[in-house]
Amino acid sequence: MDEQKERQRLAEELARRYLATQLKVVREQRGLSQEQLAEKSGVAVEVIQQIEDPSADIGKLEIPVLQRIAFALGVRLKVTMESFSTLPDVTRELLTPQRLQRTSFEEEFGAQSPGQTPAT
């Protein structure tokens, strides 16, 4: 396998593992089962199980599905393109699942909307 294809394979594998691990970490952080998240997000439990399985082929998983899951967890979805030099950072985060936890909207802002100041 040539070097470019190997880099691509590694990047795809790490992206897949990152998504699987972070979904599980944040779901468990919220105290939700896969079934509860499925109900809350409107996404089939089989899809959530497949996403959380780092060895599963998620095929043509669409961004709107990931957004529904993220919103159900009280977070936003962020999709970025990164330099290959960031791969070691991704690996470190996977080895420390606590770094994958995220606070929910409610934890950050309480009942208020972003940009809204608390009533005095």
N, C-alpha and C positions, 0 to 999 in steps of 0.2 A: 504494500500500500504506500502511495507516495505521501510526502509530508503534509501537503495541503489537505488531502482526504482524511488523514489521521487527525489533524487539528479539527476539522469539521466534525468528525465522529465524536471526538472528545467533548467538543462544545455542545453538541446535541445531547450527549449522554448527561453531562453536568446540568444543562438546562432542565432536562426531564427529571433528574433526581432532585434538583432544587425545588421545582414546582411540587413534586410529590411530597417531599419532606416538609416544605413550608405549609402546604395545605393541611397536612396532618397535625403539625405543631400548633397552628393557629386554631384549628377546629378543637383540638384537645384543650388548648388554653381557654376556650370559651365554654368548655364542659359539654360539648355537643357530640353526639354519636353521628356516624355517617348518615343514618336514617333521619335524624333530627335536622341535620344540615340539608339533606335532600328536600325535606318538607319545607323548610324555611326558604330555600333558594328556588324551589320549583324545578330543580335538576334531578334527574333520575338517580337513585342511590347507586345503580350500577356504574354510572358515569363518574360519580365521586370516588367509588372504589377503584375504578380504573385509573383515575388521575393520581390517587394516592399510592398506587403500585408502581414503584420506580422502574420495574422491568416490563410493564405493560406498554403496548403500542397505543398511543392516544390518537393516532391518525390525524384526522382533520378537526381537531378540537378548535372551536371557534371562540374568539375573544368575547362575544356577548355571553357565552356560557360561563366563562371565567369571571366576567363582571358580575353576573348574578350571584355566583358563589361568594365573591369578595364582598359584595354589598350585604349579603346575608350574614357575613362574619363581622360587619361593621367597619370594613376597611375598603380602600380603593385598589383597583388593579393598576399596576405600573408595568409597562412593556417597554424595554429599552434595547438598543443595540450597543454592544460593548466591545472594546478592544480585546484581543486575545490575551493581552498581558493581565487582564483581571481574572483569569481562570483560577489562579491560586487563591484569590479572595473568596471565590465561590466555594472552593474546596474547604477552606477554613470554616465558612459559615455552615456547611453541611456537617462538619465534625462537631459543631457547637450549636445544637438546635435552639438553645435559648436565644441566640442571635437572630433567629428567624421569627421570633414572637413579634407581634405588633399590637399596639393599643387600638381599641375600637374608637369610633367616633364619639360614642357616649363617654368613654373613659377620658378622652381628650377635652371634650367640650361640654359634657353634661347634657342638659336638655336644650342648650342654646345652639343656634346655627353658627357656622363659621362666620367671623366678621361681626357678629352680634355681641354687644357688651352686656355683661350681667346687669340685671336690674338692681338699682340701689334703693 
